[in-house]
């Protein structure tokens, strides 16, 4: 065992044999030259507010350099927690003390799982659901069960039935412009879901990275803001979609004793988030015009979503179903006809186009004829070209 | 259960009843005005190379703004992995591909624990050992057993005995200027420990944040660089002590299939580290004179360590034992006489001085008369004043 070159680490069962996430492998494949990728939820960098963000970092180094470079609290920088609370105040009373900063939303999901999940605990998720949440929950021992959804999100009576059957540790939902489906729960559906959760005393982990990317009107209030729900919800936000993902700044809101547990978990996982990025994001949120930025991005994404939907109608086989999102970053297509989109992807990559096969978004019993496509990265012209390539791949399949 | 205000989240067993780390609580206490704190390992910000670091961020925004703000790989930015490999090349062959970037060393410790520890697995640690590593390992189910140490680090035949008895998943060591003891293992001791690990085929997790803060001579090569050890070691480094902690940049070196597992764990825990900080640190390492910075800091810390050792001789009771580190950030004192340093701390805080009671640094059977003091934060004059206060607290005890 100790002879040089033959040593094998003995892995934890939770990671023994685990593959890397399909999204990650795809992002690798996608770096091949000439591939048009609809795989990642990668915002178009042309719309980053580079000068404003740079100015925020400049201001931090000009005014708080020593603090930005020093150790700090596990909860996060107060100015950032203030800004987070300020944004949530649109929907619900929130104090800075109720905010725990995370290094992006993914860390938040992992922190939640560490804090709540015992091996074997059931977590209810949407069917389909966000695949990196599946990973974070399962590595902490969760048994995921998918709740049937319609064009309005989880179906309340199905949710109630599964809660009664499994007494889940929590329900994980992405109510606004869900990843991967793009579906946005209506106000009525949110109320119905809140009612089920309240009556059954079930904890909610609500993930809301996309809510502000609504193409029309105002963002819907989170389920956490329904009367009675704030105390039984952990609500996750991120600036990845409203500022930029590379800074890795997210946060979560909770009330009561759970806050302390989340902070202890965060501390064990990563001590604290980088102060540099926290202070710069706080400065940006305090001084830049976030609404103006969103108003610039929203119509661009709306146009791209429309272009993608239209092109998909052209290239997908008869009977295929495609969602028509009113916000967010993703379209979801169900091809049917026994098509396995994982096999289709291999052909598609040869044709120079990438997407994410849908199977990994299912907690169980995957529908292998599904796929997720992001519409935010490319212009309508490139989207058209990419979907032409998808059409050629389908013809060869 | 669902009545408003009465909702209680059902916690995971791993965090149910867990307290926050004593260091964290202390850092809170320490923010009280007028307290001289030797508690945290908080570098003196007067020695941060603020202008060079700021220039590195500037350069990133000038040359790679879109990249710095975009999603990126879980392994980390290539330039940073190159710089990490370049630094390790002083001791052992290392390619950039062998480097996994982490958001500070703490995340690295958690990633390692996720990847290797099954509930109930034994991990051998130094007695005493770094308390945040204890937390990261225990939250992932590890059963920690402390290996007896002397003024040279872990005692090889004790290590071998405990390996035979427990077949540990891995051994966790901080060979250079250990936290909390300040002890640095000699070259001979490192070789003897490597011999035990090689003969028994035992994995090593080597944590080396302090190695470059040696007061004289060159840093000792890591145990990972001993012939045969590189394949069975995960070696963790951080820039917290050579640049600044607030940027949260660390990395780990490993070889073979374990690299993939570490990357998958990192991905589940936090997707990727902030690109902003990664690129800025890479730029800093590539262009700033790290050695000149260290040559500026080393004599300052050496003088402070000496001042603290001298003052401790003055104020501690007869028979107290104090380590005399040749580097790093910490002194370790054993007061004996049945003194409980947790109780002493309460009096000390009233007198206006803080340290970390030693009990939390023990995996089991704590010696409650021990304490950790950091000598890096304050000038010799402030150290003298702080230890006068400690003397008054001891008199009152």
Interface residues (C-beta under 8 A of the other chain):
Chain A: X1 X2 X4 X5 X6 X7 X8 X9 X10 X11 X12 X13 X14 X15 X18 X19 X20 X21 X24 X27 X40 X41 X42 X43 X45 X48 X50 X53 X54 X57 X58 X61 X65 X66 X67 X68 X69 X70 X71 X72 X73 X74 X103 X104 X106 X107 X110 X114 X115 X116 X117 X118 X119 X121 X132 X135 X136 X139 X140 X169 X170 X198 X199 X200 X201 X203 X227 X228 X231 X232 X244 X245 X246 X247 X248 X256 X257 X258 X260 X261 X263 X264 X265 X267 X268 X269 X270 X271 X272 X273 X274 X275 X276 X277 X280
Chain B: X1 X2 X4 X5 X6 X7 X8 X9 X10 X11 X12 X13 X14 X15 X18 X19 X20 X21 X24 X27 X28 X40 X41 X42 X43 X45 X48 X50 X53 X54 X57 X58 X61 X65 X66 X67 X68 X69 X70 X71 X72 X73 X74 X103 X104 X106 X107 X110 X114 X115 X116 X117 X118 X119 X121 X132 X135 X136 X139 X140 X169 X170 X197 X198 X199 X200 X201 X203 X227 X228 X231 X232 X234 X244 X245 X246 X247 X248 X256 X257 X258 X260 X261 X263 X264 X265 X267 X268 X269 X270 X271 X272 X273 X274 X275 X276 X277 X280
